[in-house]
Amino acid sequence: MDWAFAMTPGAGLGGGSGGNLVQALVPLALMFLVFYFLLIRPQQKRSRQQKEFLEGLKRGDEVVTTGGIHGKITGLTDSVVTMEIADKVRIKVQRSQVANLKPKSALEKSE
C-alpha cells in the first residue's frame, strides 16, 4: 500500500502545504517583474514623452499627423490643432493625432 501514499498530494513534504504556496508564487512574481520592466514601464515612459510633446506644441511648428498629413500649426486649443496644409487651406485635427515634428532636413529639402 506504499504506492497509494505516493499519489496523495503533499505526502512526501512532511504533510505541510506552505512550501507549495511559496513555490507557486515565486514564478508568478518573477513573471510580473519581467512584464513590468519589459512592457509596462517602457509604455508608461513613451506615454509620458508623448504627453509632454503634445503640451509643448506651439504656433509655427511643422508637424506630421498619425494619418500622414504634413502641415504648419496656425492655431491651438486644449484638444484641437488647426494646421495649414497648403496656401489658405486649413484643417482641424485632434491634438492627440499629432505624431511628431517634421525633421529639419525634410523642411530644408522641400523649400
Secondary structure in CASP SS format (residue, H / E / C, confidence):
PFRMAT SS
TARGET T0000
AUTHOR 0000-0000-0000
METHOD secondary structure of the structure
MODEL  1
M C 1.00
D H 1.00
W H 1.00
A H 1.00
F H 1.00
A H 1.00
M C 1.00
T C 1.00
P C 1.00
G C 1.00
A H 1.00
G H 1.00
L H 1.00
G C 1.00
G C 1.00
G C 1.00
S C 1.00
G H 1.00
G H 1.00
N H 1.00
L H 1.00
V H 1.00
Q H 1.00
A H 1.00
L H 1.00
V H 1.00
P H 1.00
L H 1.00
A H 1.00
L H 1.00
M H 1.00
F H 1.00
L H 1.00
V H 1.00
F H 1.00
Y H 1.00
F H 1.00
L H 1.00
L H 1.00
I H 1.00
R H 1.00
P H 1.00
Q H 1.00
Q H 1.00
K H 1.00
R H 1.00
S H 1.00
R H 1.00
Q H 1.00
Q H 1.00
K H 1.00
E H 1.00
F H 1.00
L H 1.00
E H 1.00
G C 1.00
L C 1.00
K C 1.00
R C 1.00
G C 1.00
D C 1.00
E E 1.00
V E 1.00
V E 1.00
T E 1.00
T C 1.00
G C 1.00
G C 1.00
I C 1.00
H E 1.00
G E 1.00
K E 1.00
I E 1.00
T E 1.00
G E 1.00
L E 1.00
T C 1.00
D C 1.00
S C 1.00
V E 1.00
V E 1.00
T E 1.00
M E 1.00
E E 1.00
I E 1.00
A E 1.00
D C 1.00
K C 1.00
V E 1.00
R E 1.00
I E 1.00
K E 1.00
V E 1.00
Q E 1.00
R H 1.00
S H 1.00
Q H 1.00
V E 1.00
A E 1.00
N E 1.00
L E 1.00
K C 1.00
P C 1.00
K H 1.00
S H 1.00
A H 1.00
L H 1.00
E H 1.00
K H 1.00
S H 1.00
E C 1.00
END
